[in-house]
Amino acid sequence: MTEFTRRKLFASAAASAAATALTPMLGQSARASAPIAEKQAPGIYRYKIGDYEMTQVADGARTFPMPDNFVTGATPAEAKKALADAYMPDGKLTIMFNPLVVNTGSKVVLIDTGNGPAAYAQTKGQVGQLHTNLAAAGIDLAAIDIVLISHMHGDHINGLRKADGTPAFPNAEIMVPSGEWAFWMDDANRSKANPYNNNYFPNVKKVMTGLESKVTKYEWGKEIIPGIHSIATPGHTPGHTSFMVQSGNGKLLVQSDVCNNPFMFMNHVDWIAPFDNDPQLTLKTRHKFYDMASSEKVLVAGYHFSFPAVGHVEKNGKNFRLVPVLWTPLG
């Protein structure tokens, strides 16, 4: 039986690299039979909740050097260790964005809309991929019946518009939490926002102005769409909302932004990101939500989870951890 050691592993890797380097010298073609793609395939993952079809649609991911003051509740060294423990690039944080389409059979519901085409241009396609990936999934923008907004940060609402500023979903009703609408559409509330959220008020006005006739405001704790209930999860923003999707015996908790990157803020449940407007309320909500998700063993979809952005939450001492789903075919 072959015994692997660290020395043998690296010696094998070095030998393989040397053999690869010698290939052209041996007169063999250095080209593969297919060219290198140099781009990711469309991010689409489908699964069933009862009779409902879920389609996770990636909007992309952004990686940036993490500032020393990014995490409240941890030293810079502790925060960087959490990145290293998650095998992220040295000192850099990756945040992913994953809207969700729920096809109930009678309605096509899009939950949140990504960073939008302007961000696509600014980041050279790293984010703002939702519209393109919806097309790859065979979902026409005009086929969306309802756009369900969890909260009004730009990475959740900017995809409401196309690159030319016209509405991206011409036939859709836009459903927004009533408390969230009241907060962001009134500039008097800027004094209640932390510095990060204070900067978002002009963007909300830019995106939403002119769409008012399409907007329906909804309340917490109600079945707002058949099979979809709203759950109060404030703190990240004043009107931040999560959802329970239920069909038959199937259940899915859509956590929206109860936490941002789970390797940082689920593995370390009491850490706070600058996106969280009310830290103490964020922590209260987070503990309550994850206690519920872990005790009921219900499937959870997370907007900022690693794609395909769905898994189970387990209690892990005083913290929690995400257990991603196994890829499964629908057929």
N, C-alpha and C positions, 0 to 999 in steps of 0.2 A: 504494500500500500504506500502511495506517495505521501510523504510528510512535508507540509509547507511550513517554511519559516520566513521571517521578515527578510533575511539575507537572500534566500532562494527567490522570494517574490521579486525583489528589486533586481537581482541578477538576471532573472528571466525577462523582466521588462527592458533592461538595458540591451540584452541580446536581441529581443524583438525589434527594438529601435534600430539597432545596427543592421539587422537583416533588411528592414524597410529601406534604409538609406542606400543599401547596395543594389536594390532591385533594378534601377535604371542601368547600372553598370553591367548587369548580367544580360542586357539586351531585351529585357521584358518591358512591356508597355507600362508607363507610370500612371496611366489614366484608368479610372474605373469605367465600367460600362454605362453608368449614368452620371451626369454632372453633379457636382455639389450644389445643393439647393440654396444655401445661404439665407434661408428664411424658414420660419416655423410654419407648420401646417395649421389650418384653422382650428381654433380651440373650441370644440363642441363635444359635449358629453350628455347622453340621454339616459334616463332611468324612469321607472314608474313608481308612482305613489298611488296605490289603489288603481283606479281606472284613469288617473291623470298622467299625462306624459310631461316630464320635466326635461328641459334642455338648458344645461349650463352653457353659457356663451361667454367666452373670455373677451375682455376688453383690453387685455395686455397686462404688462407689469413694468414698474419703474424701480430702478436701483439707484441709490444715492448714498454718499457718505453720511453716516449718522452723526449729527451734532452732539457734542458732549452734554448739552442740556435737553436732549430729546426726551429722555425718560425721567419722570418724577417718581421717586420711591426707590431709585437705584443709583449707585455711583456710575460714572462713565465706564469704569473697568468692569463692573457687573453687567452692564448693558452690552458691552462689546463681547463679553464671555458668552452671553446668551446668543448673540449672532454666531459666534464660533461654534457653539454647541449645535446650532442648526445648519452648520456647514455653509454659511453664507460667506461671500467674499469678505476679505479682511476689513473690518470696520464699516461695512456697507450693509444697508438694509434694503431688502426687496419687498415692495408692496404690490400685491396682485389685485385685480379688479374683475369681478365675475357676476354680471347680471344673470337673472334667471327667467326663463320663459315657462309659464305653466299653461298647458293646453288642457282645458277641462272637458273638451269635446264640444262645448257650446261657445266657449270664449277662449281667446288667446290673450293671456295676461303677461306682460313684461314687468318684472320687478326691478326697478332702477335702470339707468340708461348709460352708464359709463362716462368717460371723460370728454367725449365729443370730438368732432372732426378737427377743431382748432388745435386740440392737444395732439391729435394724430400728426398734424403738420409740424408742430413745435418739437415733438419728440422723435421725428423720423419714423413714425409708425409703432413706437414702443407701446403706446396706449392710444385709446380712441378707436379700437378695432371692432366695436360692437356692430356697427352697420354692415361692415364687410363680412363679419362672421355670421350674422343673421342670414345674409344672402347665401353663404356657404352651407348653412343649415337648412336651406330651402324655405326660410321664413321671410316673406315679403314685408317691408315696413308698413305697407298699407293693410296688411292682414292683422296687425296688432289691434285688438279691440279695446284693451285697457292698459294704460301705463300706471303702475302702482309705485308711488314714490315712498321710500322709507324715511328720508330726511333730505334736506336741501343743500348739502355740500356739493360742490361742483362735480366731483367724480361720480355723483349719482343723478344729477339733473342735466349736465351739459349736453348729453346725447339726445335731448329732446329736440335739438335743432340740427339741421344739415349744415354743411360747410358754407352755404350761401345764406344761412340764417332762417330759412323757411322751416316750418314744422316737419320733423322727421317722420312722425306717425300721424298722417293726415286724418285717419278715421278713428283715432283713439280718444277715449275719455281719459283725462289725466287725474288720478286720485292722489290727494295730498293730505297728510295729517292736519287737522284743523289747527292744532296748537303750533305746529311747525310753520304753517302759512302765516298765522298771526304774528309769530316772532320775527320771521325774516322779511316780511313785507312792510314792516314798520321801522323806519330808521331810528326811532326813539329807543329801540331795544339794543342799539349798538353798545350802550353803556353797560348792558348786562352780559356782554360777550367778552371772552378772553381775547388776547391779541390775534390769535390765529382765526378765530371765528369772526371777529370784527371785520377782517378784510374780505369776508365772503358776501357781505350785504350788497355791494354793487353788482356782483356776478348774479346773484339770485334775481335781482330786478331786471338785469339784462336778458336773462334766459326766460323769465316768466311773463314779462310785460308783453301783452299781445296774445297770450295764451289763456287769459282769464276765462273766456267763454267756454273753454274746454275743461276747466278745472272743476272737480267735485271734491269738497272737503269731507273727510271722514273722521269718526271718533274712535277712541280706543275701546277694546273689550267687546267688539261687535263683529258679526259675520258681515264683512263689507262687500264681499263677492261670494256667491255660493261656493262653499268649500274653503274659503280663505278668511280667517279671523285675524283681527289686528290685536297686537299685544303691546302694552305700554312698556317701553324700555328707555326712559329718558336719562339724560346725563351727558351722553356724547353730544347731543343737541337737545334743546328743551322739548321738542316734539318727536324725538327719535322713536321709530316704531319698528317692531319685528312682527313676524306673521306665523300662524300655524296653518299649514295646508293639510287638509284631510279629505281623503276619498276612501270610502269603505273602512277597512281596518288600517289603511296606510296613513302615516302621519309624517310630516316634515316640518321642523322648526326652521324658519328663515331668520337668522340672527342679525341680518343687516350689519351694523358696526358695533355690536355689543363689545367686541374687541377688534382691534386692528390686527396686525400680524399675530397669529396664535402662538408662534414660538416665543414671542416676546410677552404678550399680554394675556395669554391663557396659561402658559407654563409658569408665568409670574403674575398671578391674577390681580395683585394689588399694585402693579405698576400702572402709571398713567402716561398717555401720549399727549402731545400738544393739541391734538384734534379734539380732545374731550373737554367740553366747555365747563361742566360742573364736576370736578373730580370726585367728590364724596358721593354724589348721586350716581355717577358712573360706576363706582365700586359697588354700591348697594345693588344696583341693577344687575351688574355682571355676576355677582355671587348668587343672587336669586335665580337668574336665568340659567346659569350653568349647573346649579344644584338641581333644578327642575330637569334639564336635559340629561344629566347623568343618572339621576334616580329613575327616570322613566325610560332610559335607554332609547330615546327617540332619535331618529336621523336629523342631523343639523346641516343646513347649507349656510356658508359664510361668505359674504361678499369679498373679503380679503383673505380667505383661505387659499392654500395652494390648489391650483387647478387639478382635478375637476371640482374643487370647492365644496365637497360634501363628505361627511363622516360622522362619527360618534364622539361624544365628549365623555371622558372618564375622570372621576375624582382621582387626584394624585397627591396625597397628603393634604396640605392646605391649599394646593393649587389644582389645576386641571390639565388634561392633555387631550389633544385631538388624535383620533384613530381614523385615518382616511379610509374611504370605501375601497373595496376591490372592484376593478373594472369588470363589468358584466355586460354581455350582449343583450339586446332587447328581444331578438328573435329566438 
